[in-house]
Amino acid sequence: MAEHRNMQRSALLDAARSLLSEGGTEALTFPALAERTGLARSSVYEYFRSRAAVVEELCAADFPVWAAEVERAMAAAGTPEAKIEAYVRRQLALVGDRRHRAVVAISAGELDQGAREKIRAAHGGLIAMIVEALEDLGHDQPRLAAMLLQGIVDAAVRRIELGAAEEPERITEAAVSMALTGVGGAVRY
C-alpha cells in the first residue's frame, strides 16, 4: 500500500513538473493533475491539500538535485574564478531541464508565504555556495556580491527562458563575463 501511494505521489509530482514547464503556474491545477495521472480529482486532494503544497514538495524534491549539480561543477573547478564561472555556467546549462523550468515557473507564480519561504531558503543555499569563492578572491562583502551575482544568473535565466533574440550560448558567455569582470570589463557581443 505504501509503495503504491509513493508511486502515485511521484506520478503527481512528475505531472506537476510537466504542467509547470509547459504552461507555467496557471497550468498547475488539480483537474489537470488528475487528467495527466488518470486519477480522480478527489484523489489528488488525498495527496496534496493545495497547489501550494504541490509547489512546496516540488521545491523540496527538485531544488536540492539542481543545487547538487551546481555544487559538483564548482567542486571540479580549481580556482575561485573557475568556481564562479562554473556556478554561472552550470545554472544556465540547467535552464532546459524540466526540473529547472518547473522551479522557474514556481518562482514566477503567486504563492502563499510558506511556499515563498521555502524557495528563498533554497536560493539561500545557492548563494552560500559562491560566498566562499568570493571570500577567496578577497571580496570585502562576499555575501552581497554573491546575491548580486545570483541576480546576473537570474536575469540570464529569464532571458533564455523568454527566448530572447540572442542565442543561449551568447547569453551564457555575457553572464560569465559580467560575473568575472563586471560591466566595465564585459566583452561586447
Residue, then its C-alpha position, 0 to 999 in steps of 0.5 A: m500500500a505504501e509503495h503504491r501511494n509513493m508511486q502515485r505521489s511521484a506520478l503527481l509530482d512528475a505531472a506537476r513538473s510537466l504542467l509547470s514547464e509547459g504552461g507555467t503556474e496557471a497550468l498547475t491545477f488539480p483537474a489537470l493533475a488528475e487528467r495527466t495521472g488518470l486519477a480522480r480529482s478527489s484523489v489528488y486532494e488525498y495527496f496534496r491539500s493545495r497547489a501550494a503544497v504541490v509547489e512546496e514538495l516540488c521545491a523540496a524534491d527538485f531544488p536540492v538535485w539542481a543545487a547538487e549539480v551546481e555544487r559538483a561543477m564548482a567542486a571540479a573547478g580549481t580556482p575561485e574564478a573557475k568556481i564562479e564561472a562554473y556556478v554561472r555556467r552550470q545554472l544556465a546549462l540547467v535552464g532546459d531541464r524540466r526540473h529547472r523550468a518547473v522551479v522557474a515557473i514556481s518562482a514566477g507564480e503567486l504563492d502563499q508565504g510558506a511556499r515563498e519561504k521555502i524557495r528563498a531558503a533554497h536560493g539561500g543555499l545557492i548563494a552560500m555556495i559562491v560566498e566562499a569563492l568570493e571570500d577567496l578572491g578577497h571580496d570585502q562583502p562576499r555575501l552581497a556580491a554573491m546575491l548580486l551575482q545570483g541576480i546576473v544568473d537570474a536575469a540570464v535565466r529569464r532571458i533564455e527562458l523568454g527566448a530572447a533574440e540572442e542565442p543561449e550560448r551568447i547569453t551564457e558567455a555575457a553572464v560569465s563575463m559580467a560575473l568575472t569582470g563586471v560591466g566595465g570589463a564585459v566583452r561586447y557581443 
